Amino acid sequence: MTARGPAGESTCVLWLMVHPRPVPVGATFHYSGSDFDGLGLLHFIATRGGRAAWENPALAGAVSLSASRWRTGLHYLLDLHPRLSSSASERGSWFCVALPPFVWLLPTRYSLRHGHTSAGNSLRSWRLLGSADGEEWVTLRHHDNDKALDGRFATQTFAVRRSSALRHFRLEMLDVNSSHNHELRVSGFELYGEASLRASTQMLIVGIVIARAVGYFLSCGWGWALALQVFLDNPVRAMVESEHHFVKRWGLEAMTAAIAWHQVTCTQGLLSSAWCQTPLQCRLVAASIV
């Protein structure tokens, strides 16, 4: 287990628990060579890591989806099966997918599905942009008169240029489609690459303070309410008593990363309740993989 990152930010290399099933952070979501193969990050999120039936991640609130004015259901953009999906015919039509908070992707490829029953209105010129904060964007792939999506619900997967880890992915039309209007017709979008889980330095500090204090009393058999009360009544005492115990038994790095992971994922609702009972559980999980 390692902790690394630029100043002001830490990357905890533990487990990506988007939903109940863990995936090693740093592992790559590989493209198999078949479009919409069920091996991408968005499919993983939509199926809760393969533990549940597919559910549209936009409707489930697992990802944030925004777009220019849309004529059909906006969530059709991320649908599992082909269906009619179209923006209004407005110059510069676009859509944007934001990953769950604290989940980042170093992208390698992306997939698109045409959103019409014929080759009509297929994309010709567009670009895929990526951003870390939703404000500053980099071009990941530029398409000029690309006919790859010609055909009834045609699909294609494209490689993207190397970039840093990103959270926001935006597709923009640059010119008219094959029917010479500005309708953006897409009914499928997928991302591939290396996922990571990031927490701020402040989150790490808060996490380790709470963990060392409350977690110490829990490990000694105290109940949640009593342990938390001791910490709130006298945090200095709690910290002093827990410092030696945690560092000696589990290691400072393991404790820091484990509780940051717990705080980030549980706060954002990314873990099942079974994994969120106590910081002690996260401590044990972290210790088992160090």
Number of C-alpha atoms within 10 A of each C-alpha: 13 12 15 11 12 7 8 9 16 21 19 25 19 24 21 24 24 25 24 19 17 14 19 14 19 17 13 20 22 16 20 11 8 12 19 23 13 18 19 23 21 24 24 21 24 28 20 24 21 16 12 14 10 16 17 21 22 21 15 11 11 23 17 16 21 15 16 18 15 20 13 14 11 21 16 22 30 26 22 17 11 21 19 16 24 25 22 16 18 16 16 16 24 22 21 20 21 23 21 19 19 16 22 22 26 20 25 20 21 22 20 23 27 32 29 22 14 13 18 18 25 30 29 21 18 23 16 21 20 28 20 17 11 14 8 9 16 16 16 22 18 16 15 12 14 13 15 17 23 20 17 16 23 21 22 16 21 14 13 17 13 12 15 12 18 23 20 22 24 22 22 20 22 20 18 23 22 19 13 13 15 22 26 31 26 29 26 23 23 20 25 23 21 19 22 24 23 22 21 16 16 12 18 22 14 14 22 23 20 20 28 27 26 29 26 23 22 19 14 9 10 14 13 13 10 13 20 19 13 16 19 14 10 11 17 13 13 23 19 12 15 19 16 13 14 20 14 9 10 16 14 15 17 27 27 23 26 28 29 28 29 25 22 22 25 17 12 14 15 21 21 16 11 9 17 17 12 16 26 22 17 23 22 14 16 22 17 10 10 12
